[in-house]
Amino acid sequence: MEPEYFTTAEIAERLRLKERSVYELVRTRRIPCSRVAGKWLFPRRLVDAWVLAGIEGEFQAPSAVPAVLAGSHDPLLSWAVTASGCGLSVDAGGSFDGLRRLADGRAMLAALHLPDPDGSRHNREAVRGLPGPPDLLLLRFVQRRQGLVTAPGNPERLGGITDLARPGLRVVLRQADAGSRALLEHLLAEADMDTRALKALPEPARSEEDLALAVLQGAADAGLGIEAVARRFGLGFVPLHEERLDLALSRRDAFEAPLRTLLDFFRHEDFAAQARHLGGYRLDGLGEVVYNR
């Protein structure tokens, strides 16, 4: 299994470059990277997307894009799809899966929450690395709180990301394509750790609900998830990070009936009321264009 983060020497070998060329790319901020504990680390999946962005040749858009919402699983977004009657089919396989499906025309909309390499923003570097669609938009959806989902009352008294490495503590991870998995790896890297330090369940959770159920049923002691799902299942929650969940789409598809109906619904009071009911969300800047290719 390949590591999630490469060192300078490893990324130079992967890209078939000299190390001094990699340092020049870092100096000019042209390659996804992050400085942790005095050394440069390169996220494998973001670097792969960056390489894809340089592919020569014209992107051929499919003649008809299926009305599918891919990418990150989010309970508020899934509720909005149903409540709006927009007709989108939800197939949430994770943020990285959503990127791939949007790029090759297998999804009309992708929900993303991927930390940029420097941790200051979300999703922009990931979509810049896509070879298509050529008219890609990134819209603000919501801000939501991520943290440690624990048993009710937090009996293990977990307080931070490093507590997940306590001896004997069972941790449920998300699948490799999930943005929550990328965030976990990012937070661990900031603490000079990685997932090998955790006692992880053999099978990852495929959704936020699956993660919460693993904790609720006692199969795991904790996992990284969103506050809304912890509240829904009556579980403990230790906030660690506030992230942006954004929506990537083609400008052309924004005028199709499914997306037009869903985007209009976000302005209804019912949507705002549901966000307050679920908890852990902020709607600042909803619908704002944050990237326009």
C-alpha angles and dihedrals in degrees: 000000000000118000118254091229129039129206121231092264092047095049091047090055092045093051093038091237134129115258091244088058090054091050089052090053088051093047092053092043092238099130129056108255143140132209111230125174091344098309135094118247125190119208106229098216095046091048090050089052090048090054091049090054089066096056112132119231139062119291111236112214115214117250093237126019115207116244093249131141107211134170128053123022113237126167095213093051093046090050091050092052090055098039094048094050088222094150098234117145112226116224105162110185098155137284096283091048088051091053091054094046093048091049095052096041100255095119136041095205135022126196111213138186108170122149114234113238094261092047093232098107140015138239102350097101090045095055093042086063095058119107090211164082093030093210096050121166129191115204128191112246113167143325112234137181121247123192148126113318107209140173113284111293093013094261092185089056093229114185109169148005095277090060088072088074094061111131111268096008108137114220127194113212130199121241119279093257094055122107089221089061090051090049092049091051090047093052092045091049090053086056090048091250138108138200092275087076091062130083094230128187112253093241122052124226112254095204142016090260092052090053092049092048092052089057095040093051093048098247090119135023096214148347139179111265145131127289094235093064094043089054093047092056096039093246132146119263131199109191115225109156143014113216140180120244105201135181122234120199145142117270087228092056092049087077094053115106098247095054095038090053093047095046091049090051091059088071094058121104089232089066094050090046091053091050089054091046094052093044131207095075136110122192099202111148095003109182096013115144108239098170129024120177 
